Amino acid sequence: IHFDLEQEHVILCVNDIMVDCYRSHRYKIKLKYDEFGLDEEGRKHPPMNISLDVWEYLCDIWCKEEYQTRCKKNVENRQKLPYNRQGDLNHLLFIMRRTL
C-alpha cells in the first residue's frame, strides 16, 4: 500500500493516528500510576520504559488539582462528541469530509 503523504487528508489522518497512539501510551502510563492509589506509592513504581526523571515529572502533573479539574472537564466534553473515537471509521470519515 502506498500513501501519498503530500495529500492534506492523508497528512491529517496520519497525524490523528499518531496523536491517538501517543494518547494511548500516556493513558497506559497513567493507569500504571493509578494502580497504586496514592501519589507516593505510584511514584515508587515507574514503568520500565520510562526514565525516573520523566516519571517524576508526570507524577507531578497528575497530582495537581488543575490537572484533575481538566480531566473531569475533558470527560464531559468527550461525551458530547458527534462520533466515537474508539477505533471506528466514523472519525476517519469525519476528518475526510472536513478536508474535502
C-alpha positions in Angstrom: 0.0 0.0 0.0 1.3 3.4 -0.9 0.1 6.6 0.7 0.7 10.0 -0.8 1.9 11.9 2.2 1.5 15.2 0.3 -2.3 15.0 0.2 -3.8 17.0 3.0 -6.4 14.4 4.1 -3.6 11.7 4.3 -1.5 14.0 6.4 -4.4 14.8 8.7 -5.2 11.1 9.1 -1.6 10.1 9.8 -1.4 12.9 12.3 -4.6 11.8 14.0 -3.3 8.2 14.2 0.0 9.4 15.8 -1.9 11.6 18.3 -4.1 8.6 19.2 -1.1 6.4 19.7 0.6 9.0 21.9 -2.6 9.4 23.9 -2.9 5.7 24.3 0.6 5.4 25.5 0.0 8.2 28.0 -3.2 6.6 29.2 -1.4 3.3 29.8 1.3 5.0 31.8 -1.4 6.9 33.8 -3.1 3.5 34.5 0.2 2.2 35.9 0.3 5.3 38.2 -3.3 4.9 39.3 -2.8 1.2 40.2 -1.3 2.3 43.5 -4.0 4.8 44.6 -1.8 7.2 46.4 0.7 9.6 44.7 3.6 8.5 46.9 3.0 4.8 46.1 2.6 5.5 42.4 5.9 7.4 42.3 7.7 4.3 43.7 6.7 2.1 40.7 7.8 3.7 37.4 7.3 1.6 34.3 10.4 0.0 32.9 10.3 2.0 29.7 10.2 5.5 31.4 13.2 7.2 32.9 12.9 8.2 36.5 13.1 11.9 35.7 10.2 11.7 33.2 8.2 9.6 35.7 8.6 12.1 38.4 7.6 14.9 36.0 4.5 13.0 35.0 3.6 12.2 38.6 4.0 15.9 39.5 1.5 16.8 36.7 -1.0 14.1 37.6 -1.3 15.0 41.3 -2.0 18.7 40.6 -5.6 20.0 41.2 -5.5 21.8 37.8 -4.9 18.5 36.0 -7.7 16.7 37.9 -10.1 19.5 37.0 -9.1 19.5 33.4 -9.5 15.7 33.2 -13.0 15.9 34.6 -13.9 18.6 32.1 -12.4 16.5 29.2 -14.5 13.5 30.2 -17.6 15.7 30.0 -16.5 17.2 26.6 -15.8 13.7 25.1 -19.3 12.7 25.9 -20.6 15.5 23.6 -18.6 14.4 20.5 -20.6 13.5 17.4 -18.6 10.3 16.9 -16.8 7.7 18.9 -13.0 8.0 18.7 -12.5 4.4 20.0 -11.4 2.8 16.8 -14.4 3.1 14.4 -14.2 4.5 11.0 -16.6 7.4 11.7 -13.7 9.5 12.9 -11.8 8.9 9.7 -14.8 9.8 7.7 -15.4 12.9 9.8 -11.8 14.1 9.1 -12.0 13.3 5.4 -15.3 15.2 5.0 -13.7 18.1 6.8 -10.9 18.3 4.3 -12.8 17.7 1.1 
